[in-house]
């Protein structure tokens, strides 16, 4: 009988350690019901052991073992997903911080990703990149290479001057030119998509010259993973 009670005590101590292990996967948060049930059962078993009722304690401990296993199985994938999300968010924040230091016109954070705005890339309706803007595009290219697990969307935007169809064609040519420049710097083609959006997404009112200038732009979007 003393040996049975010693075995039950050992089983109780072992399950206390297993319950503690579940905290590494945030079981109190992700599987609160089963975690608290297991904790209460272990407390109950402790009192039963003190009373010398080894058989009742052993039954209670087996219930606790089941609750602990369920808590672990429930919490582990949720903890993994939460940790991965936190790591992604930290990386996104680091990317945005570095983007601000590149000398682009603006950096926006949208649900889809980090948007780097670059104006004055092209002169008039030309489709060749102005030499004065190559440096900032090269810096963006270096950032794309550094954050190698992000897909990148290159968007071309125009003002509302001219016909809609012509502006759409021009914006696509601008996006293609910038994408081609970035690929020439060693960025894999499969990571870059170019799209022209014409005049459909103005930043400013097109009635002013300053507004039209801001609307003629390239936006480089680092797409956030889900």
SVG drawing of the C-alpha trace seen along z (x, -y; Angstrom):
<svg xmlns="http://www.w3.org/2000/svg" viewBox="-13 -74 35 76">
<polyline fill="none" stroke="black" stroke-width="0.4" points="0.0,0.0 2.9,-2.4 4.4,-1.5 1.2,-2.3 0.9,-5.6 4.5,-6.4 3.8,-5.6 0.7,-7.8 2.8,-10.7 5.3,-10.2 2.5,-10.2 1.2,-13.4 4.6,-15.1 5.0,-14.0 1.7,-15.4 2.4,-18.7 5.5,-19.0 3.5,-18.1 1.0,-20.8 3.9,-23.3 5.1,-22.2 1.7,-23.3 2.4,-26.9 5.3,-27.0 2.5,-26.9 0.3,-29.4 -2.2,-26.8 -3.7,-29.1 -4.6,-31.4 -5.3,-29.1 -6.8,-26.2 -8.0,-27.8 -10.9,-25.4 -8.8,-22.2 -5.8,-23.8 -7.9,-25.0 -9.7,-21.6 -6.3,-19.8 -5.0,-22.2 -8.1,-21.7 -7.9,-17.9 -4.3,-17.9 -5.2,-20.0 -8.0,-17.5 -5.6,-14.6 -3.1,-16.2 -5.8,-16.3 -6.7,-12.7 -3.1,-11.7 -2.8,-13.5 -5.9,-11.5 -4.1,-8.3 -6.8,-7.4 -4.5,-6.3 -7.1,-4.6 -9.3,-7.7 -6.2,-9.8 -5.1,-7.6 -8.5,-7.9 -8.4,-11.7 -4.9,-11.8 -5.9,-9.9 -8.6,-12.4 -6.0,-15.2 -3.7,-13.5 -6.4,-13.5 -7.1,-17.1 -3.4,-18.0 -3.0,-16.2 -6.1,-17.9 -4.8,-21.3 -1.4,-20.7 -3.0,-19.5 -5.3,-22.4 -2.8,-25.1 0.2,-24.0 -1.0,-24.9 -2.6,-28.1 0.7,-29.1 2.6,-28.3 0.3,-30.4 0.4,-33.3 4.2,-33.2 4.4,-33.2 2.0,-36.2 4.0,-38.1 7.3,-37.4 5.7,-38.6 4.4,-41.8 7.9,-42.5 9.4,-42.0 6.8,-44.2 7.6,-47.0 11.3,-46.6 10.7,-46.8 8.6,-50.0 11.2,-51.6 14.0,-50.9 11.8,-52.1 11.4,-55.5 15.2,-56.0 15.4,-55.4 14.4,-58.9 11.1,-58.0 8.3,-60.5 6.1,-58.7 5.6,-55.3 2.1,-54.1 1.1,-51.0 -2.1,-49.3 -3.6,-45.9 -2.1,-44.5 1.4,-45.7 4.0,-48.5 3.6,-51.1 6.6,-53.1 5.6,-56.1 8.2,-57.4 7.4,-60.5 9.1,-62.1 10.3,-58.8 9.4,-59.7 9.3,-63.0 6.1,-63.9 4.9,-60.8 8.3,-59.3 8.8,-55.7 12.6,-55.9 13.5,-56.3 15.0,-59.7 18.6,-59.4 17.9,-61.4 15.5,-58.7 17.7,-55.7 19.4,-55.9 16.2,-55.7 15.0,-52.8 18.3,-51.1 17.9,-51.5 14.4,-50.0 15.9,-47.1 18.4,-46.5 15.5,-46.5 13.7,-44.0 16.7,-41.7 17.2,-42.1 13.5,-41.1 13.6,-38.2 10.4,-36.5 8.2,-39.4 6.4,-39.5 6.5,-43.0 3.9,-44.8 4.9,-47.7 2.0,-50.1 2.1,-52.8 -0.2,-55.8 -0.9,-58.9 -2.9,-62.1 -6.2,-62.5 -4.7,-64.5 -5.4,-62.6 -7.7,-59.8 -8.4,-57.0 -7.2,-54.2 -4.0,-56.1 -3.3,-56.8 -3.8,-53.1 -1.3,-52.1 1.2,-54.7 0.9,-53.6 1.5,-50.0 4.6,-51.0 5.9,-52.9 5.3,-49.9 7.0,-47.6 10.0,-49.9 10.5,-50.0 10.0,-46.3 12.6,-45.7 15.1,-48.0 14.7,-46.1 15.1,-42.7 18.2,-44.0 19.6,-44.5 19.3,-40.8 15.7,-40.6 14.0,-37.4 11.2,-38.1 8.8,-35.8 8.9,-38.1 7.8,-41.2 4.5,-42.0 3.9,-45.2 0.4,-46.7 -0.8,-50.0 -3.7,-51.7 -3.9,-54.8 -5.7,-57.7 -8.0,-55.6 -6.3,-56.2 -5.2,-59.9 -3.5,-61.1 -4.4,-64.7 -6.9,-66.8 -5.9,-66.8 -7.1,-70.4 -3.8,-71.8 -0.4,-71.3 1.1,-70.2 -1.7,-67.7 -1.2,-66.2 2.5,-65.9 1.9,-63.9 -0.5,-61.7 2.1,-60.8 4.0,-58.3 5.2,-54.7 4.2,-52.8 6.2,-49.8 4.2,-47.5 5.8,-45.0 3.0,-42.5 2.4,-41.2 2.0,-37.5 -1.1,-36.2"/>
</svg>
